[in-house]
Amino acid sequence: MDRVEEIEVAINNLPPEEYRQLSQWFRELDQRCWDEQLDRDSAAGKLDFLFDEAESESARRLLHDWPTLK
């Protein structure tokens, strides 16, 4: 049995409260990793196309408040 399989077995045997705690920890870890990747991509200019698109659409008056105000 490899490490991942051992971890899976251990997780499957956790009491509900410990499973909840572990799940919360994984969600927070995943969010931190996502945020860090987004920061790296932004710093590298990989998201500049989004700003360019927004500026172009704004100039053509295609942008609206979200949600649309009634």
C-alpha positions in Angstrom: 0.0 0.0 0.0 1.4 3.4 -1.0 1.2 6.6 1.1 -1.8 7.9 -0.7 -3.7 4.7 -0.1 -2.7 4.8 3.6 -3.9 8.4 3.9 -7.2 7.4 2.2 -7.8 4.6 4.6 -7.0 6.9 7.6 -9.4 9.5 6.3 -12.1 6.9 5.8 -11.7 5.9 9.4 -11.9 9.4 10.9 -14.7 10.3 13.3 -17.1 12.8 11.7 -15.8 15.9 13.6 -12.2 15.1 12.7 -13.3 14.5 9.0 -15.0 18.0 9.1 -11.8 19.6 10.5 -9.7 17.9 7.8 -12.1 19.0 5.1 -12.0 22.6 6.3 -8.2 22.5 6.3 -8.2 21.2 2.7 -10.6 23.9 1.6 -8.5 26.6 3.1 -5.3 25.1 1.7 -6.9 24.9 -1.8 -8.0 28.5 -1.5 -4.5 29.7 -0.5 -3.0 27.8 -3.4 -5.6 29.3 -5.8 -4.9 32.8 -4.5 -1.1 32.4 -4.8 -1.5 31.1 -8.4 -3.7 34.0 -9.3 -1.2 36.4 -7.8 1.7 34.8 -9.8 -0.4 34.9 -13.0 -1.3 38.5 -12.5 2.3 39.5 -11.7 3.4 37.7 -14.9 0.9 39.6 -17.0 -1.1 36.5 -17.8 -4.4 38.2 -16.9 -3.7 41.5 -18.7 -6.0 40.4 -21.5 -8.9 40.6 -19.1 -8.2 44.3 -18.4 -7.8 45.0 -22.1 -11.1 43.3 -22.8 -12.8 45.3 -20.1 -11.4 48.6 -21.3 -12.4 47.8 -24.8 -16.0 46.9 -23.8 -16.2 50.0 -21.6 -15.1 52.2 -24.4 -17.9 50.7 -26.5 -20.3 51.2 -23.6 -21.0 47.5 -23.3 -20.4 47.2 -19.6 -23.3 47.4 -17.2 -23.7 47.3 -13.4 -24.0 43.8 -12.1 -26.6 42.8 -11.2 -28.5 45.1 -13.5 -30.2 47.8 -11.5 -33.9 48.0 -12.2 
